[in-house]
Amino acid sequence: MQLFLVYIGGTAPGANIELHDVRFVGADSIEQTHDLLRQQWFGTVKGLHLDAYMQVNHIDGYAVSLQQAPQHSELKLFFVNFGGYYPDKIAEQHEFMLCVAPSAAAAKARAKALLLTDAQSPHKDDLLELDDCFALEQLQGLYVHLTPSGQSQPMHPHWSGYQVIG
C-alpha cells in the first residue's frame, strides 16, 4: 500500500469560491483513493476533483511506508503548511512540505527556513504565519514507518490537472 498526498478541490454550501484541501490516503493506486476522498470531503461531493497528487516514497533520506504495526522511533513524518501575504496579491498564499523531524518545533523551524521566504504577514510582526503542522503517524488503521534510505524526493506532483471524482 502506498501513501498519497492528494490536493483536492470542490465547493461547499455557502462558499463563493472553490475550496481546497490536502488529504493523506493509503491505497495501491490513486484510483483506489477516490471513494475515501469522497467520504472525507466536507463539502458538496458533486464536482469534487483532484488537482494534484504525490506518491510519498522518500522524504529527507527516509523511505516512507504504511505498515500494520506502530513504529517506535524518535523521528516522525510531518506535514507543515505556511500561509503568507504578498503586497500585490489579495489572497493569502500557501506552501506546504513534508519533512522528517523529531518534533513539531523542529519541523516548523525547518519549514520556516524554506517556505514562502519572501512573503509578508501582517499577523505577527511581519513573520510568516504557521497555519498547520501535524505528524502523520496513523491513517486507515495503518502506521507510517520511516526507514533510512539515503533518498529524498522533491515536493513535486506525480500528476496535476483537473480530474472529477464526484
N, C-alpha and C positions, 0 to 999 in steps of 0.2 A: 504494500500500500504506500502511496506517495502523498506527501504533504503539498498542498497547493495554497498559495496566496492568491486570492481572487478579488479583483476590483469590479464591483457590480454597480449598476445604476438603475434607477427607476423613479417612480412617482409615489406620493403618499397623499392621503386626504389632507386638504388644507395647504399643501405646498404649491408655490407658484413656479418653482423651477425644478429641474431634475435633481435628484439626490443620489449620493454615492456612499458606499461603504466598502470596507475591506473585510473579507471573511477568510478564515482558515479552515480548510476541509481536507479530509483524507479520503483518497479513492485511488483506484488503479488507473483511471483516466479522467480527463477533465469532463467528459460527457457524463461520467458516473456521479459528478458533483451536483448536477442540475437539480435533482429532486430535493436534496438537502438545502441548497441555496434558496430554492423557492420557499421551503419551510422556514428558513431563518430570516427571510426578508420581512422587514417591519411595515412595509408599505403595500401598495397595490401590486399584486403579482402580475397582472396583465401589463405587458411592456417591460418587465424585468429583463435586464440584458447584461451580458458580460462585456466589459470594456477592455479588460486585460487579465492575464493570469501569469503566474510564475510557478514553475515546479521548484520547490525548495529542496535542493540537493546538498549543497556545500556552503556553509556560512563561516567566515572567519577561521578557516582551517579545520573545520569540523564537518563530517558527514552528518546529515540530518535524516533520521528515520523514525518511523512510528512502530512501537512495539507494545505487546500486551502487558508487560510488567514495568513498574516505575524504574527509573534510573536514579541512583543516588549519586549526585555529582554537585560540586560547588558551582559549576557553570550552568547557565540556563540560556535558552534562546529567547531573546526579547524582540518585541515589535515596538518601535518608537515612532511617534507621529508628531511633527512640529508644525506649527502654523505661524505665519508671519505676514507682514504687510509691506507693500512697495508703494512709494508715493504716486506712481502712475497707474495703479490698479485699485478698483473699488473693493473687490472681493479679497478676503483672506486667502493666502496661498498656502498650500500644504506640501510637505515632503515627508516621506517615511522611509524607514530602513529596518532590516533585521540585523541583529548583532548577537554575538555570544559574549556574555559578561557574567561576573559573579553576583551582581546586584543591580537593582533598578537604578541606583545612583550612578554606577559605573556606565550603564547603558545610556543614560541620559547625557552624561558628560561626553561620551564618545559621539553621540548623535548631534549634540550641540556644536561640536567642532566641525561637523561635516555637512549638516543640513541647513539650507536657507541662510548661508553665512552672510549674504549681502542684504537680507531683509531687515525691515524695521518693525518694531512692535510698540505701539503706544501703551500697551497694558502694563508693562513692568519696566520702567526706566530704560526704555529702548533695548530691552533684552528680548531674545527670541522666546516665544511662548510655547511651553510644552503642552500639547493637547492630550496625548495618550502615551503611556508606557506600560506594557504588561508582559509578563513572562508567558511563553507558550509552553505549557507543561503537559496538558492533557486535553484531548479532544476526541469525541466519538468513542469514549471508552479506551482509547489508546494513549500511550505516553510518548512524548518526544524524547528521543535519545540522541546524544551528541557523541560522535566517535572521532578522535583525531584522524585527519586525512591529509593535512597539508594543502588542501584545495579550498578555494573560495570562488563563488560565482558573483558576478555583478548583479545589482538590483535592476535587471532588465527583464521585460516581459518575454515569455516564450511565445506569446501571441497577444496582439492587441487589435482592436477593431470594434465591431458592434454586432453581437450575436444575441438575438432574442431567445430567452429561455422560459418566458412566462406569457 
